[in-house]
Amino acid sequence: GRLQMFQTILQLKFSVNWLRWIIYSAVLLVIAYIVFPRWHDPLVYIAAILGGIGVMISAMNDIDVRKEQLEADRVCRAMQFLTDWIHPNYYHAKSKAREVLQHIEKNGPGPHDYITERLQNMIDVLNYFETMSIAIQIGHADEEIAKRFFREMIVDYWQISEPWIKNRRGEKKNPRLLLEFQKLAAKWS
């Protein structure tokens, strides 16, 4: 109802030509005001209406520009996740985390020295996914772009590490540990 109508109104785009028309009209009104002194009241009224229309058009253009800027920011943040992920500085953590996943897949989530030695790398990667998930959920990163690159990885990491994460939640007495990552994996499954 009203929300949809408001959204439709916000989607209207007015060109600068409308603003020019209002400016030309204002100039003509000033000339008419000088030339026709008996028409002062109606001319002032018309000028006020045109001024209000001009302000509304300007505000609507500003809203459109801001919406486009916010969308561009969301795309940039999603692309930044991709850029960070493929950056050489992150290679070691990704490599070791992948080794831990392979170990968990082969030997189960139980406590193993192998996992303990690489634990921080695994936590770094999972926290990365947790951060990305939160950014997507609150609208700070574009989900479709992130999903194109990370979908299989997120689902794979969750499916393999789920028993280990659930054990870790119990050990740390933190039922929310990596919960946002879990939600994203479930959503993308």
Residue pairs with C-beta under 8 A, 6 or more apart in sequence:
9 60
10 60
10 63
10 64
10 67
12 60
13 60
13 61
13 64
14 57
14 60
14 61
18 57
19 54
19 57
19 58
22 50
22 51
22 53
22 54
22 57
23 54
25 50
26 47
26 50
26 51
29 43
29 46
29 47
29 50
32 39
32 43
33 39
33 40
33 43
33 44
33 47
36 43
71 142
73 140
74 139
74 140
74 141
74 142
75 142
75 145
77 135
77 140
77 141
77 142
78 136
78 141
78 142
78 143
78 145
78 146
79 145
80 141
81 132
81 135
81 141
81 146
81 149
81 150
82 145
82 146
82 149
82 150
84 90
84 128
85 94
85 128
85 149
85 150
92 121
93 121
93 124
93 125
94 121
94 125
95 121
96 118
96 121
96 122
97 118
97 121
97 122
97 124
97 125
97 126
97 157
99 118
100 114
100 115
100 118
100 119
100 121
100 122
101 122
101 156
101 157
101 160
101 161
103 112
103 114
103 115
104 115
104 160
104 161
104 163
104 164
105 160
107 114
108 163
109 161
109 163
109 164
109 167
110 167
115 122
115 164
122 161
125 157
126 157
126 161
126 165
126 178
126 181
127 178
129 150
129 154
129 157
129 178
129 181
129 184
130 178
130 180
130 181
132 141
132 146
132 150
132 184
133 180
133 181
133 183
133 184
134 180
135 141
136 142
136 143
136 146
136 184
137 180
137 183
137 184
147 188
151 188
154 181
154 184
154 185
154 188
155 185
155 188
155 189
157 181
157 185
158 165
158 181
158 182
158 185
158 186
158 189
159 185
162 182
165 177
165 178
165 182
168 177
168 178
169 175
169 176
169 177
169 178
